[in-house]
């Protein structure tokens, strides 16, 4: 069974800092990996989806990379803003089954 | 484009009572998912539909949970009878087809007392 881990569980940074969120998974036979953002009391918002054949995806200030061989994905946020404060979750798809990490709670201080 | 709609947004029930949640996916999305998210954890997939057929329900506690997606559009998730450990947020998501980007609804927060 796939195990998805996100470290750290919480992160607090000053505004303007570049930061990296980590996601690791135990089974490299993933079909895709998706990064989400979750605001308190809200559903999940898709940020980036990386297919297994891809190495990275970019959207604005966000860049996600995927290294299947090492079982890792990173989400890079450039020039962080207070509006980026949220919980970030990664999810792996293996054979139509989806596995989420517990998330990293990010706080960007003004 | 309208997003995924869910109702109710909040529900409080006593243990052993029944409850039902409703989800309306994005128009044209063939795949629909129900997730359970316990506080402080990531979502756990309960059931996945492709049109009105079940793709995966391996983590659905079938002795008390049931779900249906009649006509391949709206879906309902039912819990009967509820237990204290069912307290969670129930999220519905949809995607155009399987293995593509998922779009989530706002969720239903269930509290079982």
Contacts between the chains, C-beta under 8 A, distances in Angstrom:
chain1	res1	chain2	res2	distance
A	4	B	42	7.3
A	31	B	99	5.6
A	32	B	99	6.3
A	34	B	101	7.0
A	34	B	102	6.8
A	36	B	104	7.7
A	41	B	109	7.9
A	42	B	106	6.0
A	42	B	107	7.5
A	43	B	4	7.5
A	43	B	91	5.8
A	43	B	93	7.9
A	43	B	104	3.8
A	43	B	105	5.3
A	43	B	106	4.7
A	43	B	107	5.1
A	44	B	43	7.3
A	44	B	91	7.0
A	44	B	93	7.5
A	44	B	102	7.8
A	44	B	104	4.2
A	45	B	104	7.3
A	46	B	101	5.2
A	46	B	102	6.3
A	46	B	103	6.6
A	46	B	104	7.8
A	49	B	100	7.6
A	49	B	101	5.0
A	89	B	42	5.5
A	89	B	43	7.7
A	91	B	42	7.4
A	91	B	43	7.8
A	93	B	99	6.0
A	96	B	48	6.8
A	96	B	55	5.7
A	96	B	56	5.6
A	96	B	98	6.3
A	96	B	99	7.4
A	97	B	45	6.8
A	97	B	56	6.1
A	97	B	58	7.6
A	98	B	33	7.4
A	98	B	45	4.9
A	98	B	48	7.9
A	99	B	45	8.0
A	100	B	42	3.1
A	100	B	43	5.0
A	100	B	44	7.3
A	101	B	42	5.3
A	102	B	40	6.9
A	102	B	41	5.4
A	102	B	42	4.9
A	103	B	42	5.9
